[in-house]
Amino acid sequence: MSQSANLADVLTLAEVLSRSDEKTFARGKAYFHGGKVSRLEESGGSVRAIVRGTEPYNVELTTRYGGLTCHCDCPVSRAAAFCKHAVAVALSWLENSGAEVFQPEEAKQPKKPRKKRKTYAEQVHEYVSSLDADALRTWLMEAVERDVALRDKLLLAARASNASDLPGMRSAVRQATRVRRVVHDWREVAEYADGLFSMCDVLRTRLNGPHAADVVELADLAIVESENSLERMDDSNGYVMPAIQELAALHLDACERTRPDPEKLAERLFRLQMEGKWGTFRDALPAYAEVLGDAGLRIYRDLLNEQWSELPAGDSSDSAYGFDRRHSKVSHAMAALAVFDGDIDALIRIESNDLSTPYRFLTIARLCREHDRLDEGLAWAERGIAEAKKNPDPSLLTFCVDAYLSRGEFDKADAYAWRRFVSHISARAFHDLMDVAGTTGTHGETRQRALEHMWDCVQKEELGKAKRSVWDTTTRTELVKMYLEERDNEAAWNAFTGGPVATQIFQPMAAVRAVTHPRDALVVYQNLLPGTVERGTVAAKYGEAFEIVQAIGALRAKLGEHAQFAAELAEMRQTYRAKRNFIVLLNTLS
């Protein structure tokens, strides 16, 4: 499916209406009808344009992440809303693609399908096709004077046409790849990336000629310069890295075709791998193994071992060690070499040189398990747990649980499962504990023990004798979640009403309680509504609050209390009269 087809599937009038409130849509439509949208461009599953509001704003609508995403440099869009400028651009693109642009209520009579309009690109293509060579040259030279990226593309192509001019090609590559200032504008970044792709095309053409050997050096130069330039760019949209990776693929292709001196190539690859900031040559092995041959691999191995011998060993007491970039690069390269050699013992030694985090122990334990060395894997996992002391890593505990279950050592599996549970008590942890207990045949006693422990934690927390992390919900909240997941609704309600719980559990609890005790659910919804309305105020989006009002209305209808709901609606309109978007939603219920 083409990018254009993807865009047509996602960017629809219905989608725009669903993403914007009534006022935003109306303002965006006014901008669209007022001709405020200019420089509308479509490429690569994205639509870009400039909208002239109180000042010019750059807008991009993209489908790169699976759905419709809006980027606009106006203040509203920075608050994560689908702004009026995005609406205007969407409507412009829809009209340009032949769609009718109207709100559903405006369509009084069915209309004949409109003839699809030609896109700007199609109109320009038709006009250019009618020009003669002299006119085209005139237009092209005028464009070159204004467009630096186009100038660099043509300069590179011109110098490439002179096959023997290697110094000129080096100069052209530097000129096309080197950026000396900070670049924030996504359009400039996209143009830069496009220039890199064009350079790949030019160099590939050279690869098929008599001076193919030059391409290794030129691709190398282009990669180094573009990586340095990327340091000065805001490439949030990810335009540049794919182009650099394309240059890297070209470099490998050129090496495979021209077979440069393997010893010099090994030295250069090692330097690129160690000095590169973006990991372009991170996986030099096994990619370049065949090109390097025995001679090149020997040089590469010697250089790598020399660097490895100079590294200090990391341990779990050195918390900053894991952020050492040089150590990370050398370790990764050594591990890749060990994998290439098929030497698992060497790989374990290499991985164990850095034990700065629990994840390092887990990596080694998993490596041992993958190669049928489970006893060693358990030893590494248990060592990592022991060094963590009071705060063992849950992943290491899980490794031990799974390993002992697979060996039929159920007592040890239960012990580690319990340690995992008490290290981070939650509804999910409770059910994980029960899964293990079900396998080991200890479900009843383990459940009783776990519930007693959770209620003991509740008591300590509510008496101020124990604290949970600010990132965690209270144990009482986790108990409510656990009971709800088990569909023990009465136990969930008793836990819910027995003390303070997180507001995030109010709505699920109310929905369950409404089935058997609608008046209890009404109280929960009414207590939840004010805070939910206030949270919606930040972006003027009141969908969650409106869902609560609808739930209240449904319960009142179930109880036959229509008049009470009408009175509640009137009170809400008065209380929240300043929140216009919320009032618009409330008015749909009257």
Protein Blocks (a to p, Z undefined) as FASTA:
>chain_A
ZZklmmmmmmcfklmmmmpcfklmmmmmmmmmnopaghiaceehiacdddddfbccdddd
dfknopacdddfbfklmnopacfklmmmmmmmmmmnopacddfklmmbccddddddddfk
lmmmmmmmmpcfklmmmmmmmmmmmmmklmmmmmmmmmmmmmmlmmlmmmmmmmmmpccb
dcfblklmmmmmmmmmmmmmmmmmmmmmmklmmmmmmmmmmmmmmmmmmmmpccfnommm
mmmmmmmmmmmmmmmmnopafklmmmmmmmmmmmpmnlmmmmmpaklmmmnommlmmmmm
mmmmmmmmmpccddfklmmlmmmmklmmmmmmmmmmmmmnopaklmmmmmmmpcfbfklm
mmmmmmmmmnopaklmmmmmmmmmmmnommccfklmmmmmmmmmmnopaklmmmmmmmmm
mmogcfklmmmmmmmmmmnopmmmmmmmmmmmmmmmmmmmmnopaccdfkbccfklmmmm
mmmmnopaklmmmmmmnpccdfklmmmmmmmmmmmmmmlmmmmmmmmmmmmmmmmmmnop
aklmmmmmmmmmmmmmmnopaklmmmmmmmmmmmmmmmmmlmmmmmmmZZ
